Amino acid sequence: MSFQHLPKSSLGNTEIMRPTKFIVVCILAFISSVAATVYFVYSMGGEMKMPGGWDMSMMWMLMPEQTWLESVLIFLLMWLAMMITMMMPSVLPMFLKTRRQSGSLCLMASGYFAIWLIAGGGIYVAGMLYGIYTMQSLLLSRIIPLLSGISLIAVGTIQFTSWKMIHLLRCRSPLGCAVSYAQNETSFRIGCKQGVACCSCCATLMAIQLVLGIMNPLVMIAVAISIAAEKLLPRPEIITRSIGIAAILGGAAMLVNWAMINYN
């Protein structure tokens, strides 16, 4: 529903300009997600020392007496809480710029976080395979720091590409990504499309978090601040490239550290 076709009553316009119910729901969801994320960090944030001088998160291991279904559900619940915590500060202004009513905005947010939940499913599969093969292969375990350093350098390089800026600027447009969608599209579908665009835009930053530690609270906070800075602050190209430089330097440091451990 477009803003121009909405009822002109003062009550209706007030609800559109200030969707109070939606804002309250978002605040409650954010607070609950922060609390859940803190719980998951301290209950699932254990690490195991691995050959090669690095630590693997217990997140990628099936615990004793735990079924695969339980593992999947716990991870997805953790992932959803973490995404709401990390993404809500930057995505809420985008939702509000679409000038829709609270009910429509709730559907839009549901579609947005549904896409992140699907992405989390893919990350879970990749992470568990990573854990299984790393535990079985001494060679793979020893070169994980090398692969992590290369990954950070690759991610940092992507931060300088036009691909990154295209996706970022799309999410920074005056009415959010919804500006390019038909007025009669459902709010849930617009939220899904925004979620896809956001996943693409944030792929590099999420890769940094996966490399440095998905359950590391300091990494989580740094990535969340970086996401908000890229989307909300002026001069996004400077912010994006600064993050890229930091990732490249971090990757280079990991490579040097790996070489010193293995060749001294």
C-alpha positions in Angstrom: 0.0 0.0 0.0 1.5 3.3 -1.0 1.5 6.4 1.3 -0.5 8.4 -1.2 -3.4 5.9 -1.2 -3.8 5.7 2.6 -6.7 7.2 4.4 -6.2 10.9 5.1 -7.6 10.8 8.7 -5.2 12.2 11.2 -5.3 9.0 13.2 -4.2 7.0 10.2 -1.5 9.4 9.3 -0.2 9.4 12.9 0.0 5.6 12.8 1.9 5.6 9.6 4.3 8.4 10.6 4.8 6.9 14.1 4.1 3.1 14.0 4.3 2.9 17.8 3.2 -0.7 18.2 5.9 -1.9 15.7 8.6 0.2 17.4 7.6 -1.3 20.8 7.7 -4.8 19.4 11.1 -4.2 17.9 12.5 -2.9 21.2 11.1 -5.9 23.1 12.5 -8.3 20.4 15.9 -6.6 20.6 16.1 -6.7 24.4 15.0 -10.4 24.5 17.5 -11.3 21.7 20.3 -9.6 23.5 19.5 -11.6 26.7 19.3 -14.8 24.6 22.5 -14.1 22.8 24.4 -13.5 26.1 23.0 -16.8 27.4 24.1 -18.7 24.3 27.6 -17.1 24.3 28.2 -18.3 27.8 26.5 -21.7 27.5 27.8 -22.6 24.0 31.0 -20.5 23.7 33.4 -23.2 24.7 36.5 -23.9 22.5 38.8 -26.9 21.9 42.5 -26.6 21.3 43.4 -27.9 17.9 46.6 -29.0 16.2 48.1 -25.9 14.5 47.7 -23.6 17.5 44.1 -22.5 17.1 40.8 -23.0 18.9 37.7 -24.5 17.4 34.3 -23.4 18.6 32.3 -26.2 20.3 29.4 -24.9 18.3 30.6 -27.1 15.4 30.5 -30.3 17.4 27.6 -32.6 18.3 27.5 -32.9 22.0 27.2 -36.3 23.8 23.5 -37.5 23.9 22.5 -34.6 21.6 20.5 -35.5 18.5 21.0 -33.8 15.2 17.5 -32.3 15.4 18.3 -30.8 18.8 21.6 -29.4 17.5 19.9 -27.8 14.5 17.1 -26.2 16.5 19.5 -24.9 19.2 21.8 -23.4 16.5 18.9 -21.8 14.6 17.5 -20.3 17.8 20.9 -18.9 18.7 21.4 -17.6 15.2 18.0 -15.9 15.1 18.7 -14.2 18.4 22.1 -13.1 17.3 20.8 -11.7 14.0 18.1 -9.7 15.7 20.6 -8.3 18.1 23.1 -7.4 15.4 20.8 -6.3 12.6 18.0 -4.5 14.4 19.8 -1.2 15.0 20.6 -0.8 11.3 17.5 -2.3 9.8 14.8 -0.6 11.9 15.3 2.8 10.3 14.9 1.2 6.9 11.6 -0.4 7.9 10.3 2.9 9.2 11.2 4.7 6.0 8.7 2.6 4.0 5.9 4.5 5.8 3.7 1.4 6.3 1.4 0.6 9.2 2.5 -1.5 12.2 0.9 -4.7 10.9 2.6 -4.4 7.5 5.9 -3.6 9.2 5.7 -6.7 11.4 5.2 -8.8 8.3 8.1 -7.1 6.6 10.4 -7.8 9.5 9.3 -11.4 9.6 10.2 -11.8 5.9 13.6 -10.1 6.5 14.6 -12.3 9.4 13.2 -15.4 7.7 15.9 -14.9 5.1 18.6 -14.6 7.7 17.3 -17.8 9.3 17.6 -19.6 6.0 21.1 -18.3 5.7 21.8 -19.6 9.2 20.7 -23.1 8.1 23.3 -23.1 5.3 26.0 -21.8 7.7 25.1 -24.6 10.1 25.5 -27.3 7.5 28.9 -25.8 6.4 30.0 -25.4 10.0 29.2 -29.0 11.0 31.0 -30.4 7.9 33.9 -28.1 8.8 34.0 -29.5 12.3 33.7 -33.1 11.2 36.5 -33.0 8.6 38.8 -30.9 10.8 38.5 -33.4 13.6 39.3 -36.3 11.3 42.2 -34.7 9.4 45.4 -33.6 11.1 46.6 -31.9 8.0 43.5 -29.9 7.6 43.6 -28.9 11.2 47.1 -27.6 10.9 46.4 -25.4 7.9 43.1 -23.9 9.2 45.0 -20.7 10.5 46.5 -20.4 7.0 43.1 -20.7 5.3 41.6 -18.3 7.8 44.3 -15.7 7.0 43.7 -16.1 3.3 39.9 -15.8 3.8 40.3 -12.5 5.7 42.5 -11.0 3.0 40.0 -12.1 0.4 37.1 -10.6 2.3 39.0 -7.4 2.9 39.7 -7.2 -0.9 36.0 -7.6 -1.7 35.3 -4.5 0.5 37.0 -2.4 -2.2 34.9 -3.8 -5.1 32.0 -2.2 -6.9 29.9 -5.3 -6.1 30.1 -4.4 -2.4 29.2 -0.8 -3.0 26.3 -1.6 -5.2 24.6 -3.8 -2.6 25.5 -1.3 0.2 24.1 1.7 -1.6 21.0 -0.1 -2.5 20.3 -0.7 1.2 21.1 2.9 2.0 18.6 4.4 -0.5 16.1 6.9 0.9 13.2 4.5 1.3 15.3 1.4 1.8 15.4 -1.4 -0.8 11.6 -1.3 -1.0 11.9 1.8 -3.2 12.6 -0.5 -6.2 9.6 -2.8 -5.5 6.0 -2.5 -6.8 3.6 -0.7 -4.5 1.2 -3.7 -4.5 3.8 -6.2 -3.3 3.1 -7.8 0.0 5.0 -6.6 3.0 6.4 -10.1 3.8 7.8 -10.4 0.2 9.4 -7.0 0.4 10.9 -8.1 3.7 12.3 -11.2 2.1 13.8 -9.2 -0.8 15.3 -6.8 1.7 16.7 -9.8 3.6 18.4 -11.1 0.5 19.9 -7.7 -0.3 21.1 -7.4 3.3 22.6 -10.9 3.3 24.5 -10.0 0.1 25.6 -6.6 1.5 26.7 -8.1 4.9 28.3 -11.3 3.5 31.8 -10.0 3.9 31.3 -8.8 7.5 29.6 -12.1 8.5 32.5 -14.0 6.9 34.8 -12.0 9.2 32.8 -13.1 12.2 32.8 -16.7 11.2 36.6 -16.6 10.7 37.4 -14.8 14.0 34.8 -16.7 16.1 31.0 -16.8 15.7 30.5 -16.9 19.5 33.2 -14.4 20.4 31.3 -11.5 22.0 33.9 -8.9 21.1 33.9 -10.0 17.4 30.1 -9.9 17.5 30.0 -6.4 18.8 32.6 -5.2 16.4 30.8 -6.7 13.4 27.4 -5.3 14.5 28.9 -1.8 14.9 30.5 -2.2 11.4 27.2 -3.2 9.8 25.4 -0.2 11.4 28.3 2.2 10.4 28.2 1.0 6.8 24.4 1.5 6.5 23.8 4.6 8.6 26.8 6.9 8.7 27.8 9.3 5.9 30.6 8.5 3.4 30.0 4.7 3.4 32.9 4.1 0.9 35.4 5.3 3.5 33.9 3.1 6.2 33.8 0.1 3.9 37.4 0.5 2.8 38.6 1.0 6.3 37.0 -2.3 7.3 38.6 -3.9 4.3 42.1 -2.6 5.3 41.6 -3.9 8.8 40.5 -7.3 7.5 43.5 -7.5 5.1 45.9 -6.5 7.9 44.3 -9.0 10.3 44.6 -11.8 7.6 48.3 -10.9 7.0 49.0 -11.1 10.7 47.4 -14.5 10.9 49.6 -15.7 8.0 52.7 -14.4 9.6 51.8 -16.0 12.9 51.1 -19.4 11.2 54.4 -19.2 9.4 56.3 -18.5 12.6 54.7 -21.4 14.4 55.2 -23.9 11.6 58.7 -22.9 10.3 60.6 -22.0 13.5 
